Amino acid sequence: MVAVLHRSMPDKPLKDWLDRLESRHPVEIELGLERAAAVADELGVLVPHIHTFAIAGTNGKGSVAAVLTAALVAAGYRVGTYTSPHLLRFNERIQVDGEMVDDGFIVAAFEAVEKARKDISLTYFETATLAALWIFHQKGVTQQVLEVGLGGRLDAVNIVDADISIITSIGLDHTDWLGDSRELIAVEKAGIARRGRPCIVADADPPKTLFTALSSLGSRAQFFERDWQIRGGRLTTVEGLTLALPEPSGLLPANVGAALQAIESSGLTGLTDALLTAVSAVTLTGRLTTFEINEVSVILDVAHNTESVARLVEFLGQKSNARSTRAIFGVMGDKPVRDMISACGDIFDDWSAVDLCHIPRAMSVDHLVSEIGAARVTAMGPFSQVWTAVLQRCRPGDRVVIFGSFHTVAEALGLLTQHRDI
């Protein structure tokens, strides 16, 4: 039985640790498994093995993780969930049974990783991943749900041999690290699959290279549309079970279906009424999150690549009774911003550009305005300044869509949740 560690006051506040981790590694992203695997071995977090679901993909990973967590908790399991990035608090990344782990426990995990790493240099994400695995062992979880940060094959999460892997959509993102085509990116994401174990694919039109890669790895691939289907709001699983698909707010049916197919393929539990009810209640902050302020609808969505923007626009088009639709947009510099803006078509009556100059990877506001077109931009600057200007122009019946980077949505959430008129 794994002992549960109890921490009272952390020796070093969590913020101090996070500041230190952000500053000490020379690069933000450094793909490869050797460093994290060596420290994991020292920590002993890979043995004994905890039953693991690993999730890769361009969009939808957080949705699948949330559904898996809710389903497994409803089935009576103790579940550790690791996701990234966070919106308001680092603690969002590491949860047990759907609840954030407290600061003291995370600090204890960082201390353990620091002791185990010796002279090995780790990135922020590698340290966070190892901390999550250490916490899950200390907490005695029986199931862990791990979201891949970047790619799959060389991501730190892949030091764990997943019992079930899930690959969501495959799009063009992080091309500097993963390749400049869906075909190349698919091979990287396939790297989380394991021989003889199920891999559930939620992309309805995956590149042919994904079929080839999963076959070469010897995984038991289960493809959306080929092996499991969603028709008329009903899911038909690989085993031939047909049921009404739960419709949690803001989550795409394919991602909900993939999570349920993963549960079936795991053999851990049946898709019971209680489990499906728990899934129906899932909400995910930042995915089509809606507020009402002074009769103005405000929608927040972390659509930060072309595919996710297209889905956001599709959602907005289905609810087209707004008087005017105004965009507030901020994005990282490595995103296909021209394609993202093009995907919006004419859904927005005007645009405002968020200046994220305090984020090193962010696209400059001047560049962003030039891509949107200066004549279409009515406000630019820090989020608080842009928000004030947009709200002053709004009238009852308008809607404001805040999207792009997680940083943009996080700043919006921090401000809007303090708004007295919500």
C-alpha positions in Angstrom: 0.0 0.0 0.0 1.5 3.4 -1.0 1.8 5.7 2.0 0.0 9.0 1.8 2.1 12.0 2.5 0.6 14.8 4.5 2.2 18.3 4.2 1.2 21.3 6.3 3.1 24.5 5.4 5.5 24.2 2.4 9.1 25.0 3.1 9.2 27.1 0.0 6.1 28.8 -1.4 4.8 27.3 -4.6 5.2 30.6 -6.5 8.9 30.7 -5.6 9.3 27.2 -7.0 7.4 28.0 -10.2 9.5 31.2 -10.7 12.6 29.2 -10.3 11.6 26.4 -12.7 10.7 29.0 -15.4 14.0 30.7 -15.2 16.6 28.0 -14.7 16.3 25.8 -17.9 17.9 27.4 -21.0 14.9 26.5 -23.3 11.2 26.1 -22.7 10.8 23.0 -24.9 13.4 20.3 -25.2 12.0 17.0 -26.5 13.4 13.7 -25.4 12.8 11.0 -22.8 16.2 10.3 -21.4 16.4 13.1 -18.8 12.8 12.6 -17.4 13.2 8.8 -17.5 16.4 8.8 -15.5 14.8 11.0 -12.8 11.6 8.9 -12.8 13.7 5.8 -12.2 15.4 7.5 -9.2 12.0 8.6 -7.8 10.5 5.1 -8.3 7.4 6.5 -9.9 7.2 3.9 -12.8 7.2 0.8 -10.6 4.8 -0.4 -9.5 2.8 0.5 -12.5 -0.4 2.5 -12.2 -3.1 1.8 -14.8 -2.6 4.7 -17.3 -4.6 6.5 -20.0 -2.4 8.7 -22.1 -3.9 11.3 -24.4 -2.2 13.0 -27.4 -3.7 15.2 -30.1 -3.9 18.8 -31.5 -7.2 19.6 -29.9 -9.5 18.0 -27.5 -7.0 16.4 -25.0 -8.4 18.4 -22.1 -12.0 17.3 -23.0 -11.0 13.6 -23.1 -9.1 13.9 -19.8 -12.1 15.5 -18.1 -14.6 12.9 -19.4 -12.2 10.0 -18.4 -11.7 11.5 -14.9 -15.5 11.9 -14.3 -16.2 8.4 -15.6 -13.5 6.7 -13.6 -14.4 8.5 -10.4 -18.1 7.6 -10.9 -17.0 4.0 -11.3 -15.3 4.1 -7.8 -11.7 4.5 -8.8 -9.1 6.8 -7.2 -8.0 8.9 -10.2 -5.0 11.1 -10.7 -5.3 13.6 -13.6 -2.4 15.5 -15.2 -3.2 18.2 -17.8 -1.6 21.4 -19.2 -1.5 24.3 -19.5 -3.4 25.9 -16.6 -5.6 29.0 -16.7 -5.5 30.6 -13.3 -3.5 28.3 -10.9 -0.7 25.8 -11.5 -2.7 23.4 -9.2 -5.2 22.9 -12.0 -2.6 20.7 -13.7 -2.5 18.0 -11.0 -5.8 16.7 -9.6 -6.9 13.7 -7.6 -10.5 12.6 -8.0 -11.2 15.9 -9.9 -9.9 18.1 -7.1 -6.7 20.2 -7.3 -3.8 19.1 -5.2 -2.8 21.7 -2.6 0.3 23.9 -2.7 2.1 22.0 0.1 1.9 18.7 -1.7 3.1 20.2 -5.0 6.0 21.8 -3.2 6.9 18.4 -1.6 6.8 16.9 -5.1 9.2 19.6 -6.5 11.5 18.9 -3.5 11.5 15.2 -4.3 12.2 15.8 -8.0 15.0 18.3 -7.1 16.7 15.7 -4.9 16.3 12.9 -7.4 17.5 14.9 -10.5 21.0 15.5 -9.1 22.9 17.2 -12.0 20.2 16.4 -14.7 18.7 19.6 -16.2 14.9 19.4 -16.6 12.4 21.7 -18.3 9.4 23.2 -16.5 7.1 20.7 -18.2 9.4 17.7 -17.3 9.6 18.8 -13.7 5.8 19.2 -13.6 5.2 15.8 -15.1 7.5 14.1 -12.7 5.9 15.9 -9.8 2.5 14.7 -10.9 3.6 11.1 -11.1 5.2 11.3 -7.7 2.0 12.8 -6.2 -0.1 10.1 -7.8 2.1 7.4 -6.2 2.0 9.1 -2.8 -1.8 9.6 -3.0 -2.3 5.9 -3.9 -4.3 6.5 -7.1 -5.4 3.4 -9.0 -5.9 5.1 -12.4 -4.0 8.0 -13.9 -5.0 10.1 -16.8 -2.1 11.9 -18.5 -2.3 14.6 -21.1 0.7 14.9 -23.5 2.1 18.4 -23.6 3.6 18.4 -27.1 3.5 15.7 -29.7 3.7 12.3 -28.1 6.7 10.2 -29.0 9.3 12.4 -27.3 7.0 14.1 -24.7 7.9 13.5 -21.0 4.5 11.8 -20.4 5.7 9.0 -22.8 8.1 7.7 -20.1 5.0 5.9 -18.8 3.8 2.8 -20.7 0.1 3.6 -21.2 -2.4 0.8 -20.9 -4.8 2.8 -23.1 -3.8 5.6 -25.5 -6.1 8.1 -27.1 -5.3 10.3 -30.1 -7.7 13.2 -30.7 -7.6 15.5 -33.7 -4.4 15.9 -35.8 -3.7 19.4 -37.0 -0.9 21.7 -37.8 0.5 23.0 -34.6 4.0 23.3 -33.1 5.4 22.6 -36.6 8.9 23.7 -35.6 9.2 20.6 -33.3 6.7 18.1 -34.8 7.0 18.7 -38.6 5.2 20.8 -41.1 2.5 18.4 -42.3 -0.3 16.3 -40.7 1.4 13.2 -42.0 4.6 13.9 -40.0 2.7 15.1 -36.9 0.6 12.0 -36.9 3.7 9.8 -36.5 4.8 11.8 -33.5 1.4 11.5 -31.8 1.3 7.7 -32.6 4.4 7.3 -30.4 2.2 7.1 -27.2 0.7 3.8 -28.4 2.0 0.4 -27.1 2.1 -3.0 -28.7 -0.9 -5.1 -28.0 -2.8 -2.4 -26.2 -5.8 -0.3 -27.4 -5.3 3.1 -29.1 -8.5 5.0 -29.7 -8.4 7.5 -32.5 -10.9 10.3 -32.5 -9.9 12.0 -35.8 -12.5 11.2 -38.4 -10.0 11.8 -41.3 -6.6 10.8 -40.0 -3.5 10.9 -42.2 -2.6 7.6 -43.7 0.7 7.7 -41.8 -1.2 7.3 -38.6 -2.6 3.9 -39.8 0.9 2.8 -40.8 2.6 4.0 -37.6 0.0 2.3 -35.3 0.3 -0.9 -37.3 4.1 -0.8 -37.1 3.9 -0.3 -33.3 1.5 -3.3 -33.0 -1.2 -1.4 -31.1 -4.8 -2.4 -31.3 -6.0 0.7 -33.1 -9.7 1.6 -32.9 -10.6 4.4 -35.4 -13.5 6.7 -35.2 -16.0 6.0 -38.0 -14.3 2.7 -38.9 -14.5 0.8 -35.6 -16.8 3.0 -33.4 -19.3 5.6 -34.6 -21.6 8.4 -33.5 -24.8 8.7 -35.4 -27.8 10.8 -34.5 -26.5 11.5 -31.0 -25.9 7.8 -30.3 -22.5 6.1 -29.8 -21.9 2.6 -31.1 -18.8 1.1 -29.5 -16.3 -1.5 -30.7 -18.1 -4.1 -28.7 -21.4 -3.3 -30.4 -23.0 -1.4 -27.5 -25.3 1.5 -28.6 -26.2 4.2 -26.2 -27.2 7.9 -26.1 -24.1 9.9 -26.1 -23.8 12.4 -23.2 -23.6 16.0 -24.2 -21.5 17.9 -21.7 -21.4 21.6 -22.4 -18.7 22.8 -24.8 -17.2 19.4 -25.5 -17.2 17.9 -29.0 -19.1 14.6 -29.4 -16.0 12.8 -30.9 -14.0 13.6 -27.8 -16.7 12.4 -25.5 -17.1 9.3 -27.6 -13.4 8.6 -27.6 -13.2 8.7 -23.8 -16.2 6.3 -23.4 -14.6 4.0 -26.0 -11.4 4.1 -24.0 -13.3 3.1 -20.8 -14.9 0.2 -22.6 -11.6 -1.0 -24.1 -10.0 -0.8 -20.7 -12.4 -3.4 -19.3 -12.4 -1.5 -16.0 -16.1 -0.9 -15.8 -19.2 -0.9 -17.9 -20.8 2.2 -19.3 -23.5 2.4 -16.6 -26.2 4.9 -16.2 -24.4 6.4 -13.2 -21.2 6.8 -15.2 -23.0 8.4 -18.2 -24.8 10.8 -15.8 -21.4 11.9 -14.4 -20.1 12.5 -17.8 -23.1 14.6 -18.8 -22.2 17.0 -15.9 -18.6 17.6 -17.0 -17.7 21.2 -17.7 -14.3 22.5 -18.8 -13.4 26.1 -18.1 -12.2 28.0 -21.2 -14.0 25.7 -23.7 -17.0 27.7 -24.9 -17.4 29.2 -21.4 -20.2 31.7 -21.4 -21.0 34.7 -19.2 -23.8 37.3 -19.3 -22.8 40.9 -18.5 -25.3 43.7 -18.8 -27.2 41.6 -21.4 -24.1 41.1 -23.4 -23.0 37.5 -24.0 -19.3 36.8 -23.4 -17.8 33.6 -24.7 -14.3 32.4 -23.8 -12.6 29.7 -25.8 -8.9 28.5 -25.9 -9.1 28.1 -29.7 -5.4 28.5 -30.5 -4.9 26.8 -33.8 -6.8 26.7 -37.2 -8.8 23.6 -36.4 -10.1 24.8 -33.0 -10.9 28.2 -34.4 -13.0 26.6 -37.2 -14.9 24.7 -34.5 -15.5 27.9 -32.6 -16.8 29.6 -35.7 -19.1 26.7 -36.4 -20.5 27.0 -32.8 -21.0 30.7 -33.3 -22.8 30.2 -36.6 -25.2 27.9 -34.9 -26.2 30.6 -32.5 -26.4 33.6 -34.8 -29.1 35.7 -33.2 -26.6 38.2 -31.7 -26.9 41.9 -32.7 -23.1 42.3 -33.2 -20.3 39.8 -32.6 -17.0 41.3 -31.5 -13.6 39.5 -31.2 -10.9 39.9 -28.6 -7.9 38.0 -29.8 -4.4 37.3 -28.5 -2.1 34.5 -29.7 1.4 33.1 -29.5 4.0 33.9 -32.2 4.4 30.3 -33.4 0.7 29.9 -34.4 -0.6 30.0 -37.9 -2.4 33.3 -37.2 -3.2 34.1 -40.9 -5.0 30.8 -41.3 -6.7 31.2 -37.9 -8.0 34.7 -38.9 -9.1 33.4 -42.3 -11.0 30.5 -40.7 -13.2 33.2 -38.9 -14.6 34.4 -42.2 -17.0 37.3 -41.6 -18.3 36.0 -38.3 -16.9 39.0 -36.4 -18.1 42.6 -36.9 -14.9 44.0 -35.4 -11.7 42.9 -33.7 -9.6 43.9 -30.8 -6.0 42.7 -30.3 -4.5 41.8 -27.0 -1.0 42.8 -26.2 0.7 39.8 -24.4 4.2 41.4 -24.4 4.8 40.0 -20.9 4.8 36.5 -22.5 8.1 35.8 -24.4 6.5 33.6 -27.0 3.5 35.9 -27.7 2.9 37.5 -31.1 3.5 41.3 -30.9 0.4 43.3 -30.9 1.6 45.3 -34.0 2.1 42.1 -35.9 -1.3 40.8 -34.8 -3.0 44.0 -36.0 -1.2 43.8 -39.3 -2.4 40.2 -39.8 -6.0 41.1 -38.9 -5.9 44.3 -40.9 -5.7 47.7 -39.2 -9.1 48.9 -40.5 -10.8 46.0 -38.8 -9.2 46.6 -35.4 -11.1 48.9 -33.0 -8.9 48.5 -29.9 -5.4 47.2 -29.0 -3.4 46.9 -25.8 -3.4 45.0 -22.5 -6.5 42.9 -21.9 -8.0 45.1 -19.2 -7.7 48.1 -21.5 -9.2 46.3 -24.5 -12.0 44.9 -22.4 -13.0 48.3 -21.2 -13.1 49.7 -24.7 -15.1 46.8 -26.1 -17.6 46.8 -23.3 -18.2 50.5 -23.8 -19.2 49.8 -27.4 -21.5 46.9 -26.6 -25.3 47.1 -26.5 -27.8 44.6 -25.1 -27.9 41.6 -27.5 -24.3 41.9 -28.6 -21.8 39.1 -27.9 -18.0 39.2 -27.3 -15.8 36.3 -28.1 -12.5 36.1 -26.3 -10.2 33.5 -27.8 -6.7 32.5 -28.8 -3.9 31.7 -26.3 -4.5 30.2 -22.9 -2.9 33.4 -21.6 -5.6 35.5 -23.2 -8.4 33.4 -21.8 -6.7 33.3 -18.4 -6.4 37.1 -18.2 -10.1 37.3 -19.2 -11.2 34.8 -16.6 -9.2 36.6 -13.9 -10.9 39.9 -14.7 -14.4 38.7 -15.6 -14.9 36.5 -12.5 -14.6 39.7 -10.5 -17.2 41.5 -12.5 -20.2 42.4 -10.4 -22.7 42.3 -13.2 -22.1 38.7 -14.3 
